[in-house]
Amino acid sequence: MDKQIDKQLIRVIKAVNNMPQSQFSEIVNISRSLLEKIEAGIMPVTENTALKIRNVFDLDAEKTDHVKKTIELLDLEKNNVSNSDS
């Protein structure tokens, strides 16, 4: 299983590209129901699906790692802001 491609990264890709589930699933060539299950955390991203996503969006390991680190930093900042509001 490709640990770098996960539901969080898929959501970021969709948001950055202003893409609904139907369009994302069509471009990546997976069923919308599979995408829904992945985003809901019911199913993991398989190697085959990860490869499709990488190919369609031209994501190598370095680009994916950069995006994942950015997501982590944004989550940390969001948590810090939430904690300071308390």
PDB file with one MODEL, atoms N, CA, C and O in Angstrom:
MODEL        1
ATOM      1  N   MET A   1       0.836  -1.187   0.000  1.00  0.00           N
ATOM      2  CA  MET A   1       0.000   0.000   0.000  1.00  0.00           C
ATOM      3  C   MET A   1       0.884   1.256   0.000  1.00  0.00           C
ATOM      4  O   MET A   1       1.884   1.329   0.714  1.00  0.00           O
ATOM      5  N   ASP A   2       0.506   2.199  -0.785  1.00  0.00           N
ATOM      6  CA  ASP A   2       1.237   3.474  -0.883  1.00  0.00           C
ATOM      7  C   ASP A   2       0.795   4.363   0.265  1.00  0.00           C
ATOM      8  O   ASP A   2      -0.317   4.891   0.254  1.00  0.00           O
ATOM      9  N   LYS A   3       1.660   4.529   1.253  1.00  0.00           N
ATOM     10  CA  LYS A   3       1.304   5.300   2.458  1.00  0.00           C
ATOM     11  C   LYS A   3       1.189   6.799   2.187  1.00  0.00           C
ATOM     12  O   LYS A   3       0.539   7.511   2.952  1.00  0.00           O
ATOM     13  N   GLN A   4       1.805   7.288   1.119  1.00  0.00           N
ATOM     14  CA  GLN A   4       1.779   8.725   0.851  1.00  0.00           C
ATOM     15  C   GLN A   4       0.455   9.179   0.248  1.00  0.00           C
ATOM     16  O   GLN A   4      -0.002  10.291   0.513  1.00  0.00           O
ATOM     17  N   ILE A   5      -0.150   8.335  -0.550  1.00  0.00           N
ATOM     18  CA  ILE A   5      -1.430   8.687  -1.156  1.00  0.00           C
ATOM     19  C   ILE A   5      -2.521   8.200  -0.199  1.00  0.00           C
ATOM     20  O   ILE A   5      -2.710   6.997  -0.024  1.00  0.00           O
ATOM     21  N   ASP A   6      -3.230   9.135   0.411  1.00  0.00           N
ATOM     22  CA  ASP A   6      -4.296   8.779   1.337  1.00  0.00           C
ATOM     23  C   ASP A   6      -5.493   9.700   1.118  1.00  0.00           C
ATOM     24  O   ASP A   6      -5.483  10.556   0.234  1.00  0.00           O
ATOM     25  N   LYS A   7      -6.519   9.507   1.936  1.00  0.00           N
ATOM     26  CA  LYS A   7      -7.748  10.288   1.740  1.00  0.00           C
ATOM     27  C   LYS A   7      -7.504  11.785   1.908  1.00  0.00           C
ATOM     28  O   LYS A   7      -8.131  12.596   1.227  1.00  0.00           O
ATOM     29  N   GLN A   8      -6.613  12.147   2.797  1.00  0.00           N
ATOM     30  CA  GLN A   8      -6.324  13.559   3.014  1.00  0.00           C
ATOM     31  C   GLN A   8      -5.671  14.185   1.776  1.00  0.00           C
ATOM     32  O   GLN A   8      -6.026  15.292   1.372  1.00  0.00           O
ATOM     33  N   LEU A   9      -4.733  13.479   1.193  1.00  0.00           N
ATOM     34  CA  LEU A   9      -4.074  13.976  -0.013  1.00  0.00           C
ATOM     35  C   LEU A   9      -5.065  14.063  -1.175  1.00  0.00           C
ATOM     36  O   LEU A   9      -5.023  15.009  -1.961  1.00  0.00           O
ATOM     37  N   ILE A  10      -5.945  13.085  -1.279  1.00  0.00           N
ATOM     38  CA  ILE A  10      -6.961  13.110  -2.337  1.00  0.00           C
ATOM     39  C   ILE A  10      -7.848  14.341  -2.172  1.00  0.00           C
ATOM     40  O   ILE A  10      -8.169  15.009  -3.154  1.00  0.00           O
ATOM     41  N   ARG A  11      -8.239  14.639  -0.952  1.00  0.00           N
ATOM     42  CA  ARG A  11      -9.075  15.820  -0.711  1.00  0.00           C
ATOM     43  C   ARG A  11      -8.344  17.106  -1.102  1.00  0.00           C
ATOM     44  O   ARG A  11      -8.952  18.027  -1.648  1.00  0.00           O
ATOM     45  N   VAL A  12      -7.056  17.166  -0.826  1.00  0.00           N
ATOM     46  CA  VAL A  12      -6.269  18.347  -1.202  1.00  0.00           C
ATOM     47  C   VAL A  12      -6.190  18.462  -2.724  1.00  0.00           C
ATOM     48  O   VAL A  12      -6.373  19.547  -3.277  1.00  0.00           O
ATOM     49  N   ILE A  13      -5.922  17.361  -3.390  1.00  0.00           N
ATOM     50  CA  ILE A  13      -5.847  17.381  -4.859  1.00  0.00           C
ATOM     51  C   ILE A  13      -7.173  17.860  -5.436  1.00  0.00           C
ATOM     52  O   ILE A  13      -7.195  18.687  -6.347  1.00  0.00           O
ATOM     53  N   LYS A  14      -8.280  17.337  -4.906  1.00  0.00           N
ATOM     54  CA  LYS A  14      -9.594  17.754  -5.400  1.00  0.00           C
ATOM     55  C   LYS A  14      -9.837  19.235  -5.137  1.00  0.00           C
ATOM     56  O   LYS A  14     -10.353  19.941  -6.004  1.00  0.00           O
ATOM     57  N   ALA A  15      -9.475  19.708  -3.963  1.00  0.00           N
ATOM     58  CA  ALA A  15      -9.700  21.114  -3.613  1.00  0.00           C
ATOM     59  C   ALA A  15      -8.859  22.045  -4.476  1.00  0.00           C
ATOM     60  O   ALA A  15      -9.356  23.051  -4.985  1.00  0.00           O
ATOM     61  N   VAL A  16      -7.593  21.707  -4.636  1.00  0.00           N
ATOM     62  CA  VAL A  16      -6.685  22.546  -5.433  1.00  0.00           C
ATOM     63  C   VAL A  16      -7.160  22.629  -6.887  1.00  0.00           C
ATOM     64  O   VAL A  16      -7.018  23.661  -7.542  1.00  0.00           O
ATOM     65  N   ASN A  17      -7.719  21.538  -7.370  1.00  0.00           N
ATOM     66  CA  ASN A  17      -8.177  21.491  -8.757  1.00  0.00           C
ATOM     67  C   ASN A  17      -9.668  21.799  -8.897  1.00  0.00           C
ATOM     68  O   ASN A  17     -10.229  21.687  -9.988  1.00  0.00           O
ATOM     69  N   ASN A  18     -10.313  22.191  -7.785  1.00  0.00           N
ATOM     70  CA  ASN A  18     -11.740  22.517  -7.775  1.00  0.00           C
ATOM     71  C   ASN A  18     -12.547  21.414  -8.473  1.00  0.00           C
ATOM     72  O   ASN A  18     -13.294  21.662  -9.420  1.00  0.00           O
ATOM     73  N   MET A  19     -12.367  20.201  -7.973  1.00  0.00           N
ATOM     74  CA  MET A  19     -12.862  19.020  -8.644  1.00  0.00           C
ATOM     75  C   MET A  19     -13.819  18.230  -7.737  1.00  0.00           C
ATOM     76  O   MET A  19     -13.427  17.819  -6.645  1.00  0.00           O
ATOM     77  N   PRO A  20     -15.055  18.016  -8.172  1.00  0.00           N
ATOM     78  CA  PRO A  20     -15.951  17.170  -7.385  1.00  0.00           C
ATOM     79  C   PRO A  20     -15.552  15.698  -7.492  1.00  0.00           C
ATOM     80  O   PRO A  20     -14.747  15.327  -8.347  1.00  0.00           O
ATOM     81  N   GLN A  21     -16.116  14.870  -6.625  1.00  0.00           N
ATOM     82  CA  GLN A  21     -15.799  13.444  -6.635  1.00  0.00           C
ATOM     83  C   GLN A  21     -16.023  12.818  -8.008  1.00  0.00           C
ATOM     84  O   GLN A  21     -15.220  12.006  -8.467  1.00  0.00           O
ATOM     85  N   SER A  22     -17.107  13.197  -8.651  1.00  0.00           N
ATOM     86  CA  SER A  22     -17.431  12.583  -9.944  1.00  0.00           C
ATOM     87  C   SER A  22     -16.333  12.841 -10.977  1.00  0.00           C
ATOM     88  O   SER A  22     -15.956  11.940 -11.726  1.00  0.00           O
ATOM     89  N   GLN A  23     -15.833  14.049 -11.012  1.00  0.00           N
ATOM     90  CA  GLN A  23     -14.780  14.389 -11.984  1.00  0.00           C
ATOM     91  C   GLN A  23     -13.468  13.703 -11.619  1.00  0.00           C
ATOM     92  O   GLN A  23     -12.790  13.156 -12.489  1.00  0.00           O
ATOM     93  N   PHE A  24     -13.107  13.727 -10.337  1.00  0.00           N
ATOM     94  CA  PHE A  24     -11.871  13.084  -9.892  1.00  0.00           C
ATOM     95  C   PHE A  24     -11.904  11.600 -10.233  1.00  0.00           C
ATOM     96  O   PHE A  24     -10.955  11.070 -10.811  1.00  0.00           O
ATOM     97  N   SER A  25     -12.996  10.932  -9.875  1.00  0.00           N
ATOM     98  CA  SER A  25     -13.071   9.493 -10.116  1.00  0.00           C
ATOM     99  C   SER A  25     -13.018   9.171 -11.605  1.00  0.00           C
ATOM    100  O   SER A  25     -12.422   8.171 -12.005  1.00  0.00           O
ATOM    101  N   GLU A  26     -13.640  10.015 -12.427  1.00  0.00           N
ATOM    102  CA  GLU A  26     -13.612   9.797 -13.877  1.00  0.00           C
ATOM    103  C   GLU A  26     -12.199   9.960 -14.430  1.00  0.00           C
ATOM    104  O   GLU A  26     -11.742   9.134 -15.221  1.00  0.00           O
ATOM    105  N   ILE A  27     -11.507  11.021 -14.016  1.00  0.00           N
ATOM    106  CA  ILE A  27     -10.148  11.283 -14.510  1.00  0.00           C
ATOM    107  C   ILE A  27      -9.176  10.187 -14.074  1.00  0.00           C
ATOM    108  O   ILE A  27      -8.320   9.753 -14.844  1.00  0.00           O
ATOM    109  N   VAL A  28      -9.325   9.753 -12.827  1.00  0.00           N
ATOM    110  CA  VAL A  28      -8.413   8.732 -12.293  1.00  0.00           C
ATOM    111  C   VAL A  28      -8.815   7.329 -12.757  1.00  0.00           C
ATOM    112  O   VAL A  28      -8.035   6.382 -12.652  1.00  0.00           O
ATOM    113  N   ASN A  29     -10.034   7.213 -13.269  1.00  0.00           N
ATOM    114  CA  ASN A  29     -10.570   5.940 -13.742  1.00  0.00           C
ATOM    115  C   ASN A  29     -10.807   4.948 -12.609  1.00  0.00           C
ATOM    116  O   ASN A  29     -10.399   3.788 -12.671  1.00  0.00           O
ATOM    117  N   ILE A  30     -11.482   5.446 -11.567  1.00  0.00           N
ATOM    118  CA  ILE A  30     -11.959   4.586 -10.491  1.00  0.00           C
ATOM    119  C   ILE A  30     -13.446   4.902 -10.308  1.00  0.00           C
ATOM    120  O   ILE A  30     -13.925   5.952 -10.736  1.00  0.00           O
ATOM    121  N   SER A  31     -14.152   3.998  -9.678  1.00  0.00           N
ATOM    122  CA  SER A  31     -15.577   4.251  -9.478  1.00  0.00           C
ATOM    123  C   SER A  31     -15.769   5.316  -8.407  1.00  0.00           C
ATOM    124  O   SER A  31     -14.947   5.476  -7.504  1.00  0.00           O
ATOM    125  N   ARG A  32     -16.859   6.027  -8.530  1.00  0.00           N
ATOM    126  CA  ARG A  32     -17.164   7.058  -7.536  1.00  0.00           C
ATOM    127  C   ARG A  32     -17.420   6.405  -6.179  1.00  0.00           C
ATOM    128  O   ARG A  32     -17.061   6.968  -5.145  1.00  0.00           O
ATOM    129  N   SER A  33     -18.033   5.236  -6.174  1.00  0.00           N
ATOM    130  CA  SER A  33     -18.296   4.555  -4.898  1.00  0.00           C
ATOM    131  C   SER A  33     -16.985   4.172  -4.208  1.00  0.00           C
ATOM    132  O   SER A  33     -16.893   4.239  -2.983  1.00  0.00           O
ATOM    133  N   LEU A  34     -15.974   3.774  -4.979  1.00  0.00           N
ATOM    134  CA  LEU A  34     -14.664   3.476  -4.381  1.00  0.00           C
ATOM    135  C   LEU A  34     -14.071   4.746  -3.789  1.00  0.00           C
ATOM    136  O   LEU A  34     -13.552   4.729  -2.673  1.00  0.00           O
ATOM    137  N   LEU A  35     -14.146   5.842  -4.528  1.00  0.00           N
ATOM    138  CA  LEU A  35     -13.615   7.110  -4.024  1.00  0.00           C
ATOM    139  C   LEU A  35     -14.336   7.525  -2.742  1.00  0.00           C
ATOM    140  O   LEU A  35     -13.697   7.986  -1.796  1.00  0.00           O
ATOM    141  N   GLU A  36     -15.644   7.367  -2.702  1.00  0.00           N
ATOM    142  CA  GLU A  36     -16.413   7.695  -1.500  1.00  0.00           C
ATOM    143  C   GLU A  36     -15.940   6.859  -0.313  1.00  0.00           C
ATOM    144  O   GLU A  36     -15.799   7.376   0.795  1.00  0.00           O
ATOM    145  N   LYS A  37     -15.696   5.577  -0.540  1.00  0.00           N
ATOM    146  CA  LYS A  37     -15.230   4.681   0.531  1.00  0.00           C
ATOM    147  C   LYS A  37     -13.827   5.070   1.008  1.00  0.00           C
ATOM    148  O   LYS A  37     -13.536   5.014   2.202  1.00  0.00           O
ATOM    149  N   ILE A  38     -12.970   5.461   0.078  1.00  0.00           N
ATOM    150  CA  ILE A  38     -11.616   5.893   0.447  1.00  0.00           C
ATOM    151  C   ILE A  38     -11.693   7.156   1.290  1.00  0.00           C
ATOM    152  O   ILE A  38     -11.047   7.248   2.334  1.00  0.00           O
ATOM    153  N   GLU A  39     -12.483   8.134   0.841  1.00  0.00           N
ATOM    154  CA  GLU A  39     -12.582   9.401   1.570  1.00  0.00           C
ATOM    155  C   GLU A  39     -13.264   9.237   2.925  1.00  0.00           C
ATOM    156  O   GLU A  39     -13.010  10.011   3.847  1.00  0.00           O
ATOM    157  N   ALA A  40     -14.124   8.238   3.046  1.00  0.00           N
ATOM    158  CA  ALA A  40     -14.793   7.979   4.321  1.00  0.00           C
ATOM    159  C   ALA A  40     -13.913   7.154   5.261  1.00  0.00           C
ATOM    160  O   ALA A  40     -14.256   6.958   6.427  1.00  0.00           O
ATOM    161  N   GLY A  41     -12.781   6.675   4.750  1.00  0.00           N
ATOM    162  CA  GLY A  41     -11.881   5.869   5.578  1.00  0.00           C
ATOM    163  C   GLY A  41     -12.289   4.410   5.672  1.00  0.00           C
ATOM    164  O   GLY A  41     -11.761   3.667   6.499  1.00  0.00           O
ATOM    165  N   ILE A  42     -13.225   3.999   4.829  1.00  0.00           N
ATOM    166  CA  ILE A  42     -13.698   2.609   4.840  1.00  0.00           C
ATOM    167  C   ILE A  42     -12.724   1.700   4.096  1.00  0.00           C
ATOM    168  O   ILE A  42     -12.514   0.549   4.479  1.00  0.00           O
ATOM    169  N   MET A  43     -12.136   2.231   3.034  1.00  0.00           N
ATOM    170  CA  MET A  43     -11.183   1.457   2.238  1.00  0.00           C
ATOM    171  C   MET A  43      -9.868   2.222   2.128  1.00  0.00           C
ATOM    172  O   MET A  43      -9.867   3.450   2.043  1.00  0.00           O
ATOM    173  N   PRO A  44      -8.755   1.502   2.131  1.00  0.00           N
ATOM    174  CA  PRO A  44      -7.472   2.170   1.922  1.00  0.00           C
ATOM    175  C   PRO A  44      -7.242   2.414   0.429  1.00  0.00           C
ATOM    176  O   PRO A  44      -7.937   1.849  -0.416  1.00  0.00           O
ATOM    177  N   VAL A  45      -6.277   3.247   0.120  1.00  0.00           N
ATOM    178  CA  VAL A  45      -5.872   3.473  -1.267  1.00  0.00           C
ATOM    179  C   VAL A  45      -4.967   2.308  -1.657  1.00  0.00           C
ATOM    180  O   VAL A  45      -3.927   2.091  -1.035  1.00  0.00           O
ATOM    181  N   THR A  46      -5.359   1.564  -2.680  1.00  0.00           N
ATOM    182  CA  THR A  46      -4.542   0.440  -3.132  1.00  0.00           C
ATOM    183  C   THR A  46      -3.365   0.955  -3.954  1.00  0.00           C
ATOM    184  O   THR A  46      -3.343   2.112  -4.372  1.00  0.00           O
ATOM    185  N   GLU A  47      -2.397   0.087  -4.175  1.00  0.00           N
ATOM    186  CA  GLU A  47      -1.242   0.448  -5.011  1.00  0.00           C
ATOM    187  C   GLU A  47      -1.699   0.854  -6.406  1.00  0.00           C
ATOM    188  O   GLU A  47      -1.179   1.812  -6.978  1.00  0.00           O
ATOM    189  N   ASN A  48      -2.669   0.126  -6.956  1.00  0.00           N
ATOM    190  CA  ASN A  48      -3.163   0.422  -8.298  1.00  0.00           C
ATOM    191  C   ASN A  48      -3.808   1.808  -8.353  1.00  0.00           C
ATOM    192  O   ASN A  48      -3.554   2.573  -9.284  1.00  0.00           O
ATOM    193  N   THR A  49      -4.635   2.133  -7.367  1.00  0.00           N
ATOM    194  CA  THR A  49      -5.283   3.448  -7.328  1.00  0.00           C
ATOM    195  C   THR A  49      -4.249   4.540  -7.111  1.00  0.00           C
ATOM    196  O   THR A  49      -4.324   5.595  -7.742  1.00  0.00           O
ATOM    197  N   ALA A  50      -3.294   4.306  -6.234  1.00  0.00           N
ATOM    198  CA  ALA A  50      -2.233   5.291  -5.985  1.00  0.00           C
ATOM    199  C   ALA A  50      -1.447   5.552  -7.262  1.00  0.00           C
ATOM    200  O   ALA A  50      -1.117   6.700  -7.564  1.00  0.00           O
ATOM    201  N   LEU A  51      -1.147   4.508  -8.009  1.00  0.00           N
ATOM    202  CA  LEU A  51      -0.408   4.661  -9.263  1.00  0.00           C
ATOM    203  C   LEU A  51      -1.209   5.491 -10.270  1.00  0.00           C
ATOM    204  O   LEU A  51      -0.652   6.345 -10.959  1.00  0.00           O
ATOM    205  N   LYS A  52      -2.511   5.236 -10.350  1.00  0.00           N
ATOM    206  CA  LYS A  52      -3.371   6.021 -11.249  1.00  0.00           C
ATOM    207  C   LYS A  52      -3.346   7.499 -10.861  1.00  0.00           C
ATOM    208  O   LYS A  52      -3.220   8.370 -11.722  1.00  0.00           O
ATOM    209  N   ILE A  53      -3.466   7.776  -9.562  1.00  0.00           N
ATOM    210  CA  ILE A  53      -3.467   9.160  -9.076  1.00  0.00           C
ATOM    211  C   ILE A  53      -2.130   9.821  -9.381  1.00  0.00           C
ATOM    212  O   ILE A  53      -2.088  10.952  -9.866  1.00  0.00           O
ATOM    213  N   ARG A  54      -1.039   9.117  -9.098  1.00  0.00           N
ATOM    214  CA  ARG A  54       0.299   9.659  -9.373  1.00  0.00           C
ATOM    215  C   ARG A  54       0.465   9.992 -10.859  1.00  0.00           C
ATOM    216  O   ARG A  54       1.001  11.043 -11.210  1.00  0.00           O
ATOM    217  N   ASN A  55       0.004   9.093 -11.722  1.00  0.00           N
ATOM    218  CA  ASN A  55       0.148   9.306 -13.165  1.00  0.00           C
ATOM    219  C   ASN A  55      -0.691  10.471 -13.659  1.00  0.00           C
ATOM    220  O   ASN A  55      -0.208  11.306 -14.423  1.00  0.00           O
ATOM    221  N   VAL A  56      -1.937  10.533 -13.231  1.00  0.00           N
ATOM    222  CA  VAL A  56      -2.843  11.587 -13.705  1.00  0.00           C
ATOM    223  C   VAL A  56      -2.380  12.966 -13.245  1.00  0.00           C
ATOM    224  O   VAL A  56      -2.427  13.930 -14.009  1.00  0.00           O
ATOM    225  N   PHE A  57      -1.932  13.055 -11.993  1.00  0.00           N
ATOM    226  CA  PHE A  57      -1.570  14.358 -11.434  1.00  0.00           C
ATOM    227  C   PHE A  57      -0.065  14.592 -11.386  1.00  0.00           C
ATOM    228  O   PHE A  57       0.397  15.540 -10.752  1.00  0.00           O
ATOM    229  N   ASP A  58       0.699  13.730 -12.052  1.00  0.00           N
ATOM    230  CA  ASP A  58       2.149  13.869 -12.162  1.00  0.00           C
ATOM    231  C   ASP A  58       2.793  14.051 -10.789  1.00  0.00           C
ATOM    232  O   ASP A  58       3.547  14.996 -10.560  1.00  0.00           O
ATOM    233  N   LEU A  59       2.480  13.133  -9.889  1.00  0.00           N
ATOM    234  CA  LEU A  59       3.008  13.201  -8.525  1.00  0.00           C
ATOM    235  C   LEU A  59       4.102  12.166  -8.329  1.00  0.00           C
ATOM    236  O   LEU A  59       3.840  10.963  -8.344  1.00  0.00           O
ATOM    237  N   ASP A  60       5.316  12.630  -8.149  1.00  0.00           N
ATOM    238  CA  ASP A  60       6.372  11.707  -7.761  1.00  0.00           C
ATOM    239  C   ASP A  60       6.457  11.717  -6.236  1.00  0.00           C
ATOM    240  O   ASP A  60       5.744  12.472  -5.576  1.00  0.00           O
ATOM    241  N   ALA A  61       7.314  10.893  -5.690  1.00  0.00           N
ATOM    242  CA  ALA A  61       7.422  10.774  -4.234  1.00  0.00           C
ATOM    243  C   ALA A  61       7.814  12.098  -3.584  1.00  0.00           C
ATOM    244  O   ALA A  61       7.325  12.425  -2.502  1.00  0.00           O
ATOM    245  N   GLU A  62       8.685  12.854  -4.229  1.00  0.00           N
ATOM    246  CA  GLU A  62       9.136  14.125  -3.660  1.00  0.00           C
ATOM    247  C   GLU A  62       7.993  15.140  -3.588  1.00  0.00           C
ATOM    248  O   GLU A  62       7.814  15.805  -2.567  1.00  0.00           O
ATOM    249  N   LYS A  63       7.225  15.257  -4.666  1.00  0.00           N
ATOM    250  CA  LYS A  63       6.082  16.183  -4.669  1.00  0.00           C
ATOM    251  C   LYS A  63       5.047  15.761  -3.627  1.00  0.00           C
ATOM    252  O   LYS A  63       4.510  16.595  -2.897  1.00  0.00           O
ATOM    253  N   THR A  64       4.776  14.470  -3.569  1.00  0.00           N
ATOM    254  CA  THR A  64       3.797  13.961  -2.611  1.00  0.00           C
ATOM    255  C   THR A  64       4.255  14.232  -1.187  1.00  0.00           C
ATOM    256  O   THR A  64       3.457  14.648  -0.347  1.00  0.00           O
ATOM    257  N   ASP A  65       5.521  14.003  -0.912  1.00  0.00           N
ATOM    258  CA  ASP A  65       6.070  14.245   0.418  1.00  0.00           C
ATOM    259  C   ASP A  65       5.943  15.722   0.791  1.00  0.00           C
ATOM    260  O   ASP A  65       5.605  16.050   1.928  1.00  0.00           O
ATOM    261  N   HIS A  66       6.213  16.602  -0.155  1.00  0.00           N
ATOM    262  CA  HIS A  66       6.101  18.043   0.085  1.00  0.00           C
ATOM    263  C   HIS A  66       4.665  18.423   0.443  1.00  0.00           C
ATOM    264  O   HIS A  66       4.440  19.182   1.386  1.00  0.00           O
ATOM    265  N   VAL A  67       3.711  17.905  -0.295  1.00  0.00           N
ATOM    266  CA  VAL A  67       2.303  18.204  -0.018  1.00  0.00           C
ATOM    267  C   VAL A  67       1.906  17.657   1.353  1.00  0.00           C
ATOM    268  O   VAL A  67       1.225  18.341   2.117  1.00  0.00           O
ATOM    269  N   LYS A  68       2.324  16.439   1.668  1.00  0.00           N
ATOM    270  CA  LYS A  68       1.987  15.841   2.974  1.00  0.00           C
ATOM    271  C   LYS A  68       2.564  16.683   4.119  1.00  0.00           C
ATOM    272  O   LYS A  68       1.890  16.892   5.127  1.00  0.00           O
ATOM    273  N   LYS A  69       3.792  17.163   3.974  1.00  0.00           N
ATOM    274  CA  LYS A  69       4.401  17.995   5.015  1.00  0.00           C
ATOM    275  C   LYS A  69       3.644  19.314   5.156  1.00  0.00           C
ATOM    276  O   LYS A  69       3.468  19.812   6.268  1.00  0.00           O
ATOM    277  N   THR A  70       3.201  19.874   4.043  1.00  0.00           N
ATOM    278  CA  THR A  70       2.418  21.112   4.083  1.00  0.00           C
ATOM    279  C   THR A  70       1.104  20.888   4.817  1.00  0.00           C
ATOM    280  O   THR A  70       0.693  21.723   5.623  1.00  0.00           O
ATOM    281  N   ILE A  71       0.441  19.765   4.545  1.00  0.00           N
ATOM    282  CA  ILE A  71      -0.802  19.433   5.238  1.00  0.00           C
ATOM    283  C   ILE A  71      -0.558  19.325   6.741  1.00  0.00           C
ATOM    284  O   ILE A  71      -1.340  19.845   7.537  1.00  0.00           O
ATOM    285  N   GLU A  72       0.515  18.657   7.126  1.00  0.00           N
ATOM    286  CA  GLU A  72       0.846  18.508   8.545  1.00  0.00           C
ATOM    287  C   GLU A  72       1.087  19.862   9.207  1.00  0.00           C
ATOM    288  O   GLU A  72       0.625  20.101  10.323  1.00  0.00           O
ATOM    289  N   LEU A  73       1.806  20.743   8.523  1.00  0.00           N
ATOM    290  CA  LEU A  73       2.073  22.072   9.080  1.00  0.00           C
ATOM    291  C   LEU A  73       0.781  22.870   9.241  1.00  0.00           C
ATOM    292  O   LEU A  73       0.589  23.552  10.248  1.00  0.00           O
ATOM    293  N   LEU A  74      -0.093  22.786   8.259  1.00  0.00           N
ATOM    294  CA  LEU A  74      -1.372  23.491   8.348  1.00  0.00           C
ATOM    295  C   LEU A  74      -2.222  22.943   9.490  1.00  0.00           C
ATOM    296  O   LEU A  74      -2.888  23.703  10.193  1.00  0.00           O
ATOM    297  N   ASP A  75      -2.199  21.625   9.673  1.00  0.00           N
ATOM    298  CA  ASP A  75      -2.930  21.016  10.784  1.00  0.00           C
ATOM    299  C   ASP A  75      -2.373  21.482  12.121  1.00  0.00           C
ATOM    300  O   ASP A  75      -3.129  21.783  13.044  1.00  0.00           O
ATOM    301  N   LEU A  76      -1.036  21.542  12.223  1.00  0.00           N
ATOM    302  CA  LEU A  76      -0.409  22.007  13.466  1.00  0.00           C
ATOM    303  C   LEU A  76      -0.787  23.455  13.755  1.00  0.00           C
ATOM    304  O   LEU A  76      -1.117  23.809  14.887  1.00  0.00           O
ATOM    305  N   GLU A  77      -0.735  24.280  12.726  1.00  0.00           N
ATOM    306  CA  GLU A  77      -1.070  25.686  12.909  1.00  0.00           C
ATOM    307  C   GLU A  77      -2.539  25.843  13.301  1.00  0.00           C
ATOM    308  O   GLU A  77      -2.871  26.655  14.165  1.00  0.00           O
ATOM    309  N   LYS A  78      -3.405  25.076  12.674  1.00  0.00           N
ATOM    310  CA  LYS A  78      -4.822  25.130  12.989  1.00  0.00           C
ATOM    311  C   LYS A  78      -5.046  24.738  14.453  1.00  0.00           C
ATOM    312  O   LYS A  78      -5.832  25.371  15.159  1.00  0.00           O
ATOM    313  N   ASN A  79      -4.358  23.705  14.895  1.00  0.00           N
ATOM    314  CA  ASN A  79      -4.489  23.266  16.286  1.00  0.00           C
ATOM    315  C   ASN A  79      -3.956  24.318  17.248  1.00  0.00           C
ATOM    316  O   ASN A  79      -4.542  24.535  18.309  1.00  0.00           O
ATOM    317  N   ASN A  80      -2.847  24.980  16.892  1.00  0.00           N
ATOM    318  CA  ASN A  80      -2.288  26.022  17.743  1.00  0.00           C
ATOM    319  C   ASN A  80      -3.226  27.207  17.851  1.00  0.00           C
ATOM    320  O   ASN A  80      -3.375  27.788  18.926  1.00  0.00           O
ATOM    321  N   VAL A  81      -3.861  27.573  16.742  1.00  0.00           N
ATOM    322  CA  VAL A  81      -4.807  28.681  16.756  1.00  0.00           C
ATOM    323  C   VAL A  81      -6.020  28.312  17.592  1.00  0.00           C
ATOM    324  O   VAL A  81      -6.521  29.141  18.352  1.00  0.00           O
ATOM    325  N   SER A  82      -6.500  27.081  17.466  1.00  0.00           N
ATOM    326  CA  SER A  82      -7.642  26.631  18.259  1.00  0.00           C
ATOM    327  C   SER A  82      -7.319  26.637  19.744  1.00  0.00           C
ATOM    328  O   SER A  82      -8.152  27.027  20.564  1.00  0.00           O
ATOM    329  N   ASN A  83      -6.121  26.209  20.090  1.00  0.00           N
ATOM    330  CA  ASN A  83      -5.719  26.170  21.497  1.00  0.00           C
ATOM    331  C   ASN A  83      -5.529  27.562  22.074  1.00  0.00           C
ATOM    332  O   ASN A  83      -5.788  27.771  23.259  1.00  0.00           O
ATOM    333  N   SER A  84      -5.088  28.515  21.275  1.00  0.00           N
ATOM    334  CA  SER A  84      -4.867  29.870  21.772  1.00  0.00           C
ATOM    335  C   SER A  84      -6.180  30.619  21.942  1.00  0.00           C
ATOM    336  O   SER A  84      -6.245  31.589  22.698  1.00  0.00           O
ATOM    337  N   ASP A  85      -7.226  30.181  21.248  1.00  0.00           N
ATOM    338  CA  ASP A  85      -8.542  30.802  21.382  1.00  0.00           C
ATOM    339  C   ASP A  85      -9.214  30.410  22.695  1.00  0.00           C
ATOM    340  O   ASP A  85     -10.136  31.088  23.149  1.00  0.00           O
ATOM    341  N   SER A  86      -8.765  29.341  23.290  1.00  0.00           N
ATOM    342  CA  SER A  86      -9.394  28.838  24.524  1.00  0.00           C
ATOM    343  C   SER A  86      -9.078  29.682  25.729  1.00  0.00           C
ATOM    344  O   SER A  86      -9.536  29.380  26.831  1.00  0.00           O
TER     345      SER A  86
ENDMDL
END
